[in-house]
């Protein structure tokens, strides 16, 4: 596949449906981190996260026959909302498999966007089995939250926009969970950056990507006890090879480091980001030497927080 041309096509395909999100800077955060930071604010994206890009890119490429039968995904959070809203915008039915214990605020958001929720048990296997039932019954097209190539390419358009405005970035860092954002970002940096290195932040409490890079094979999470709820998933068969090829390093951060970074962004940039979003910035603060005096792009992945359950 010609990833370079696919990224450009995706940008063109989704541009009328999404926000070209702002890039914010802060002299104070530059001083604190010893580098020049450019925050790509996907917390201002439609439905509040970068996931809108991948969902739209995948759904827009379906045939009329596929669109008529609808789409299905399994997700407890942002991708559920992204598929529901994308489908609503395009007049398509969206079946969203969500775990019974998913937060009510997230279920309400999916219902608000017109998604049809099918509940499952909370294990990954239970979600997949329930999604398979829906696919069989409704003949709907399955869209994976992170591992489908059109989704990965769509997520990469955030970094593409960032590099268009800041072509001389020396590094870009993103959080990593399932790897859709990181692999898409890595492809954009490889094809459109100017010797731009790619890094990722990951919680110690869900560090499968870090361990996968070390071992050379996809590892499972031994724990998912992190406030960065969007990063509790693991790498897939498509995301892992891209990350292996193009990502320089994955930096693990503690829960306290995530909270500190999140609080700093709230206080200094005056914007709302979710814990998963703070992980990339936390990794910079932890490794100041690595980024010292460099121009660094930071993907702020989303801003969907439960305001009644803040970590500070």
C-alpha positions in Angstrom: 0.0 0.0 0.0 1.2 3.5 -0.8 0.7 5.0 2.7 1.9 8.5 1.5 -0.9 8.9 -1.1 -3.4 7.2 1.2 -2.7 9.8 3.9 -3.2 12.7 1.4 -6.5 11.1 0.1 -7.7 10.6 3.6 -7.1 14.2 4.4 -9.1 15.3 1.4 -11.8 12.8 2.1 -12.5 13.8 5.7 -11.6 17.5 5.6 -15.3 18.8 5.2 -16.4 16.6 8.1 -13.8 17.4 10.8 -12.1 20.3 12.5 -8.6 21.3 11.6 -7.8 21.6 15.2 -5.6 24.4 16.6 -2.0 24.2 17.6 -1.3 25.9 21.0 2.0 27.0 22.5 3.1 28.1 25.9 6.3 29.9 26.9 5.9 28.6 30.5 5.5 25.0 29.5 8.5 25.4 27.1 10.5 26.6 30.1 9.3 23.8 32.3 10.1 21.1 29.7 13.3 22.7 28.2 12.1 22.4 24.6 9.7 24.1 22.2 6.3 22.5 22.4 3.5 22.6 19.8 0.3 21.0 21.1 -2.1 19.6 18.4 -5.4 20.0 20.2 -7.5 17.0 19.2 -9.5 17.6 22.4 -11.2 20.2 20.2 -12.1 17.7 17.5 -15.8 16.8 16.9 -16.9 14.4 19.7 -13.9 15.5 21.6 -11.1 13.2 20.3 -8.9 12.3 17.3 -10.9 9.0 16.8 -13.3 11.0 14.6 -10.7 11.0 11.9 -10.3 7.3 11.6 -14.0 6.5 12.0 -14.9 8.8 9.1 -12.1 7.7 6.9 -13.2 4.1 7.2 -16.9 4.7 6.8 -16.6 7.1 3.9 -14.9 4.3 1.9 -17.7 1.8 2.3 -19.8 0.9 -0.7 -23.5 2.0 -0.9 -24.6 -1.5 -0.2 -22.4 -1.7 3.0 -23.6 1.7 4.1 -27.2 0.6 3.7 -26.6 -2.3 6.2 -24.8 -0.2 8.7 -21.6 -0.4 10.7 -20.6 -2.1 14.0 -17.7 -1.6 16.4 -16.9 -2.5 20.0 -15.6 0.2 22.3 -16.3 1.5 25.8 -15.3 5.1 25.0 -14.2 7.5 22.3 -14.3 5.3 19.3 -17.9 4.3 20.2 -18.8 8.0 20.1 -16.7 8.6 16.9 -18.5 5.8 15.0 -21.9 6.8 16.2 -21.4 10.5 15.2 -19.8 9.7 11.9 -22.6 7.3 11.0 -25.2 10.0 12.0 -23.5 12.6 9.8 -23.6 10.2 6.9 -27.1 8.8 7.5 -25.9 5.3 8.4 -27.0 3.0 11.2 -24.3 2.4 13.8 -24.4 -0.7 16.2 -22.0 -0.1 19.1 -21.1 -3.0 21.4 -20.3 -1.6 24.8 -19.4 -3.4 28.1 -22.2 -3.3 30.6 -19.9 -1.5 33.1 -19.0 1.3 30.6 -19.6 4.7 32.2 -23.1 6.1 31.9 -21.7 9.4 30.6 -20.1 7.5 27.6 -23.3 5.5 26.9 -25.4 8.7 27.0 -23.0 10.3 24.5 -23.3 7.3 22.1 -27.1 7.4 22.4 -27.1 11.2 21.8 -25.2 10.6 18.5 -27.9 8.1 17.5 -25.9 4.9 18.0 -27.6 1.7 18.9 -25.9 0.2 22.0 -25.6 -3.6 22.4 -24.3 -4.5 25.8 -21.7 -7.2 26.4 -19.5 -8.5 29.3 -16.4 -6.4 29.8 -13.7 -8.8 28.6 -12.2 -8.2 25.1 -13.4 -11.7 24.0 -16.9 -11.0 25.1 -17.0 -7.8 23.1 -15.7 -9.5 20.0 -18.2 -12.4 20.2 -21.1 -9.9 20.7 -19.8 -7.9 17.7 -19.6 -11.1 15.6 -23.3 -11.8 16.5 -24.3 -8.3 15.3 -22.3 -8.7 12.0 -24.0 -12.0 11.3 -27.5 -10.8 12.2 -27.4 -7.4 10.6 -24.8 -8.0 7.9 -23.2 -4.8 9.1 -19.5 -3.9 8.4 -17.1 -4.2 11.3 -14.7 -1.3 12.0 -12.0 -2.0 14.5 -11.2 0.9 16.9 -7.4 0.9 16.1 -6.2 -2.0 13.9 -8.0 -1.3 10.6 -5.7 0.3 8.0 -8.3 3.0 7.0 -8.7 3.9 10.7 -4.9 4.1 11.1 -4.5 6.3 8.0 -7.4 8.6 9.2 -5.7 9.0 12.6 -2.5 10.0 10.9 -4.1 13.1 9.4 -3.8 14.9 12.8 0.0 14.8 12.5 -0.2 15.6 8.8 -2.0 18.9 9.7 0.5 19.6 12.4 3.5 19.1 10.0 1.8 21.3 7.4 1.9 24.2 9.9 5.2 23.2 11.6 7.3 21.4 8.9 10.5 21.6 10.9 9.5 19.6 14.0 12.3 17.4 15.2 10.0 15.1 17.1 6.3 14.2 17.6 5.0 12.3 20.6 1.6 10.7 21.0 0.0 8.4 23.6 -0.2 4.7 22.7 -3.0 2.3 23.5 -4.2 0.2 20.6 -1.7 2.0 18.5 -4.0 3.5 15.8 -3.0 7.1 16.6 0.7 6.3 17.1 1.1 4.2 13.9 -0.8 6.8 11.9 1.3 9.6 13.4 4.5 7.6 12.7 3.5 7.2 9.0 2.8 10.9 8.6 6.1 11.9 10.2 8.0 9.4 8.0 6.5 10.6 4.8 5.9 14.3 5.5 8.4 15.2 8.3 11.9 16.5 7.9 13.9 13.9 9.8 11.2 14.0 12.4 11.5 11.3 15.1 8.4 9.6 16.7 8.0 8.8 20.3 5.1 7.6 22.5 4.0 7.9 26.1 2.5 4.9 27.8 1.4 4.2 31.4 3.5 1.7 33.4 0.1 0.2 34.4 -0.7 -0.8 30.7 2.7 -1.0 29.1 2.1 -3.7 26.4 3.5 -1.5 23.6 6.8 -0.9 25.5 7.2 -4.6 26.2 6.2 -5.5 22.6 8.9 -3.3 21.1 11.5 -4.9 23.5 10.4 -8.5 22.8 9.7 -8.2 19.1 6.2 -9.7 19.4 2.8 -8.4 20.5 2.5 -8.6 24.3 -0.6 -8.6 26.4 -1.3 -6.2 29.3 -0.7 -7.8 32.7 -2.6 -4.9 34.3 -4.9 -2.1 33.1 -5.1 -0.3 36.4 -4.5 3.2 35.0 -6.5 6.4 35.0 -5.6 6.7 31.3 -8.7 4.6 30.4 -8.2 5.1 26.6 -4.9 3.3 26.7 -6.0 0.1 28.3 -6.2 -1.7 25.0 -3.3 -3.5 23.3 -1.5 -3.4 19.9 -2.8 -5.2 16.8 -1.5 -7.0 13.8 -1.4 -3.8 11.7 -0.4 -1.2 14.3 2.5 -3.2 15.7 4.7 -3.6 12.6 4.3 0.2 11.7 5.3 1.1 15.3 8.3 -1.4 15.1 9.5 0.3 11.9 9.0 3.9 12.6 8.8 4.6 16.4 12.1 5.5 18.1 11.1 5.0 21.7 8.2 4.4 24.0 8.5 6.2 27.4 6.6 4.8 30.4 5.1 7.1 33.0 3.5 6.7 36.4 0.0 7.6 37.4 1.3 10.5 39.5 3.3 11.8 36.4 0.1 11.6 34.3 -1.9 13.6 36.8 0.8 16.2 37.1 1.0 16.7 33.3 -2.8 16.8 33.0 -3.0 19.4 35.7 -0.3 21.5 34.1 -2.1 21.5 30.7 -5.4 22.5 32.4 -3.7 25.3 34.4 -1.4 26.7 31.8 -3.0 26.1 28.4 -6.5 26.7 29.9 -8.0 23.7 28.1 -9.6 20.4 29.2 -7.7 17.2 28.3 -8.4 13.6 29.5 -5.8 11.5 31.4 -4.9 9.5 28.3 -4.1 12.8 26.5 -1.7 13.9 29.3 0.5 10.8 28.9 2.5 12.2 26.0 3.3 15.4 27.8 4.2 13.4 30.9 6.7 11.5 28.9 8.4 14.7 27.8 8.6 16.0 31.4 10.1 12.7 32.5 12.8 12.7 29.7 13.8 16.4 29.4 17.3 15.5 28.2 15.9 13.5 25.2 13.9 16.5 24.0 16.2 19.4 25.2 16.1 22.5 22.9 14.1 20.6 20.2 10.9 21.5 18.4 8.4 18.9 19.6 4.8 18.3 18.5 2.5 16.8 21.1 -0.7 15.2 20.1 -3.3 16.0 22.7 -5.6 13.0 21.9 -8.9 14.0 23.5 -10.8 15.9 26.1 -13.7 13.6 27.2 -13.5 13.7 30.9 -16.0 12.8 33.6 -16.0 16.1 35.5 -17.4 14.4 38.6 -14.5 12.1 38.8 -11.3 14.1 38.2 -7.9 12.8 39.5 -7.0 16.2 41.1 
